[in-house]
Amino acid sequence: MRKIQMVDLQAQYQRIKHDIDAGIQEVIDSAAFVKGAKVTEFQEHLEAYTGAKHVINVGNGTDALQIALMALGLKPGDEVITPTFTFIATAEVVALLGLTPVVVDVDWETMNMDVESVRRAITPRTRAIVPVHLFGQCADMEALMALAQEHRLYVIEDACQAIGAKFTFSNGETKQAGTIGHIGCTSFFPSKNLGCYGDGGAIFTNDDDLAAKMRAIANHGMVVRYHHDMIGVNSRLDSIQAAVLDAKLPHLDEYIAARQKAAAYYDHAFKDCPVLLIPGRQAHSTHVFHQYTLRVTGANRDALREGLAEKGIPAMIYYPVPLHQQKAYLDPRYKDGDFPIAERLASCVLSLPMHTELDEEQLSYITSNVLRLVN
């Protein structure tokens, strides 16, 4: 049996080695390492795949979130609502810009932002909502967009874990994660479903004015060379990373299907185990399984993780500390117990290996060991 890894990028590379190598060699031959033709080609191909009118490639997913917020013209003290159960970047960029992060609880089943918690958190200072499509499925975007429209708020989708996920509205319309709100953001960190071999990210929007502004912000606030019309940053996707991503993009649906097949194997293995809860599903969203995250409710989560490690099976805890309990984000408005679902999830979630190269032998070994350790 091949070694089990949380993400097997080497095996994935071997399947498309020729295309990856050819794309990288093309960039080297051109010596256009920054803002080269490959970046433009990838942008156009990603626009076609997602249906977004505009894709702005940037340096990473955190930059994407920061640039999106900068483009909205928010003022210090303006409030931005985010889930408390997420990676730190979601609140980090809010705080960096002098805005006020307002955190809300999440849904026990989907682990995504709870809409009623958002409704209760809106104040006269609220300007934006940042739903995080956690672990690979969309938050309830129909309800969130209606709420945002009611209160005239911006919506920035953090789709860093959910590229390729689709949300179907009650009228039958289907849109991809990241293309529903005013702005969407994604990450191309190597372990993502569409990952490069370094850092990278992208911003999606269908708004021409916002697109132009975000392109300028990402380029030092510059439209005309050496004329800086706004405060900007330096954030760009380099040509080699674009070449890697452009080689992988035609395989993304295949990658998603492989992850969904592995998730179905896990679901079947664990569905009757009383101490393990399989990932809940958002009724209107597909799930692309960036992570497969169990809730260990009737056994010792940490002991299970240690037992798996002894058997050569990696497992990760995403995320052990909610935002409102992080030292850097302690806020007198919040205390322990204010967000019971997030706090409970932090104490019981465990993510199993999930990637495109998992085979049945590995899945059988993983699931049998999990069940043996909790029974």
N, C-alpha and C positions, 0 to 999 in steps of 0.2 A: 504493500500500500504506500502511495506517495505521502510525504509529510503533510500533515494538515496545517494550514495557515489561515489566519483570519481573512487575508486577501492574498491570492496567488497571482501576482502580476507577471512573474516570469513565465508561467505556463500560458497565460493569456497572450503575452508577447510572442511566444513561439508560433502561435497559430497564425499571426499576421506579420511575422518578422519581415517578409519581403517588402510589404507595403510601408511599414514603419521605417525600415532602413532606407528605402528609396526616397521617401519624403524628406528624411533628415539629410541624405546626401544631396538632394536637390537644393536645400537651403544652403548647405556648405558650398556647393558649386556656385551659387548665386552671390554668396557673401552678404546677402540681405538679411541680416540677423535680427534687425529691429524694423518693424513696420514693412516687412517684405510682402511679396505677393501671396505667400502661404497664409498670412494672417487674414488678408482680404478674402481669399478663397474659402477659408474655414468660416468666416463670418457669414458669407453668402449661403454656404451649405447649412449652417446652423439656423439661419433665418428660414430657409426652406423646410427644415425638419420640424422646427417648433411652431411655425406660423407667425412668429413675431415679426412685426414690420421692421424693427431695428434691433440689431445685436451690437453691443459695444464691448469689445474684448478688453479685459483689464488684467492686472497682475495677480489677483487672487479673489476669493469670495468675500473676504472681509473688506477689501477695497471696493468691491461692487456695492456692498451695503452702505459704506461710507459715502461714496460718490452719489448714490441714489438719494440719500438724505440731504447731502449738500445741494443737490439740484432743486430741492423743494423750497428753498428759501426760508427754512424754519429759523426761529429766533431762540437765543438762550432762554431756557426755562420752559419752552414748549414741551409738551408731554408726548411721548411715543410709547404705545402699548406693545409689549412683547410677552411671550410666555415665559414663566420662570423655569420651566423644565426644557432646557435647550443648551447648546454650546454657547460659551461666553461671548463670542463675536457679535451675536445679535444685540446684546445690550452694550457691549464695549464701544461700538461706533456711535451709539446714541450719546453715551457719556463723554466721549472724546470731543464731540461737537458742542458740548455745553448744553445739550438738551437733557430732559429729565426722563429716564426710563421708568415706566410704570409696568409692573409685572402682574400677570394674571395666572390663574390656575389652568390646568389642562384636563382633558377628558380621560377617564380611566381606561377606556377601551382602546382608543386610537392614539392616545398620548399627545394629541395635538391640542392647540389652543381651544379653550372652552368659550363658546360664543356668549353665553350669558355672563360669564365672568368679565368678558370684554365690555359688554353693555354696562355693567355696574361700575366699571373703571373709568368710563368717559366723563370728563369734566370740561368746563369752558376752555381749559388750556390744552386739551387734547388736539393734536394735529395729524397724527398718523397711527396706523396699525401695522405691525410687522408680524404676520402669521408665519410660523416656521413649519414647513412640510416635513415633519420629523420622520426619520427612518425610511422614507420613500413613498409616503402617500400624502395627498393634499389635505389640508385643513378644510373645514366646511366653508368653502369660498363663496358659495351662493349666499349664505346667511351673513358672512362677514362683509361682502360687497354691498348688500342691502343696508346693513348697519352703517357702513362708511358713507353711503350715499345719503342716508337719513341725517347724519351729523356733519356732512361735508368734510370728510376726512380722506386723506391719502391712504392707499394700501400699497405697501412694498412687500412682495412675497420673498421670503427667504426659502428659495427652492434648491439650496445647495446640496440637499440629500435626495432630491426627487426629480431630477431631469428625466423626461420621458413619461412621467406619470400623467394621466389624463383625468380631468374632472368633467363630469356630465351634469349639466344644469337641468332643472325640472322641465324646461322647454325642449329638451333633447339636444341642445347645443353642447359640443365637447370642445374643451380647450386644454392645452398642455400646462402643466405646472410652470409658473413663472410668467405666463402670458395673460393672466386674468386680471391682476391688479394694475394700478397705474404704472408700476415698475416691478420687474422681477430680477432676482439675483441668483447666480449659481456659482459653484466652485468646481474647478478641474483638478483639485488635489489628487495625487495618484490613486488613492483608494476609492475615489468616487466612482459611480457607475460609468461615467465618461471622464476618465482621468488622464492627465498628461504625465510627463516624466520629470516634473518639477512643480512649480506653482503656476496657477492660472485661474481666471474667472471670467464671467461675462454678465452683462446687464441686458435685460430685455425691456422693450417698451413699444407701444403702438402710437405714442405721442411724438410728433415731429419736433416740437419745441423742446420737450424734455430730452429727446435723443441728442439734439444739437448741443444742448447745454451740458449733458453728461460727457459727450465726446470732448468738449472743450475743457471741462474740469479735469478729466483724466489726462489731459495733455497740458498741464501747467496753467490751465485757464486760458489757453491760446487757441484762436481760430486762424488769424493771420500771423505768420511767423514773426516772433519777437514782439507781438502786440498782445498784451495780457489783459483781457476784459473782465476777468473775475478771478477770485482766489481759486487755485487749482491744486492738483497733486500730480505726481509722476507715476502713472500706473498703466502698464501695457503688457500684453501677451507677446512673448517673443516668438520669432518665426519657427524655431525648432519645436517649441511646444505646440504651436498651431499645426505643424506638419504631423505630429503624433496624434493630435486630436482629430485631424481631418482623415487620417487613416482609420481611426477607431469609430468615427461617427456612423459610417454605413453599417457597422455591426451592432449599434446600440440596441436596436430592437431584439436582436439575437441574444445580446447580453442580458437584457431584461427578462426574456423568456427563460433563460438558464437560471436566473435568480428565482423567478417565480416557481420553476420546477423544483428547485431545492427547498423553497419555502413550503411547497405542498407536501414534500416528503416529511419535513419537520412537523407540519400541522397534523398529518396522519399519525405520526409516531406519538405525539404528545396529547392528542385531543381527549383521550380518556384518562389522562393522569391528573388526579385531583389536586396535586400540589403545584402544577405548572399551568399557567394560562398562556395560550398562544396569542400572537398579536391580533388585536381587534382590527376590524376593517371599517374605513369610512365608506358609507353606503354608496356615495356618488363618485368615488375616486378609485382608479386602479392603484396597485401597490407595486413599486419597482424594487423593493427590498434592498435598499442601501444597507440596512441592518435587519437581521432577524432577531427580535428582542422578546424574550420570554419574561413573564412576571412570576417570580418564584414566591408563592404565597404560603406554602405549607411546609417549607423545608428551609434549611440554612443556606442562603444564597452564596455566602462567602465560602462556606465549606464545600459547596458544589463546585464553585470555580476552582478551588484548590485541588479537589479530587480530579477534575478534568485535566488540570495542568499536569498532574502526575501521570496521566495516561497520554500525554502528548497532544492534548486538545486545548487550544487557546480559547479564551472567552473574555469578553470585555464588559465593563460597566459604563454605559452611557446613559445618564450622567450621575455621579455619586453625590453631587452637591447642587441643589437648585440655586438659581441666581440670587434669590433674596437671602440666602445663607452664605454667600461668598463674601469673604472679608472685604474685598475691594468695593462691594456694592451694598454693604449693610446700610439700612435706611430706617430711621425711627418710625416711619409709617408702617413697617412690616415687622412681624415677630414670628417666631416658630409657631406653627399650627395654623397660620393664616391661609396656607395653601396646602391643604391636607392631601390632595391627590398627588401633587408633585412630590411632596415629601415622602409619601408612601411609595411612589414609583422609584425614587432615588434609593430607597432601602431594599428594593426587591428586583429591579431589572437586571437581566443578564443577556448579553448578545452573543450568539453562537457564530461560528465561522460562516461567512456568506460571501460568495464570489462566483464568477462565471465558470470556474473549472472544477467545482465539486463533483465527484462521481459517486455512484451508488455505494461503492465499498466504503468510502469515507463517511458518507451520510449514515450508513448502517452502524459504523463504528462509533460515531458521535452520539447518535440517538440511543443506542443500547447502553452506552456508558452513562449518559445522563439519567436514563430510567433506573439503572442499577444503583446509582448514587443517591437517588431521592426516595427509593422504595425500601 
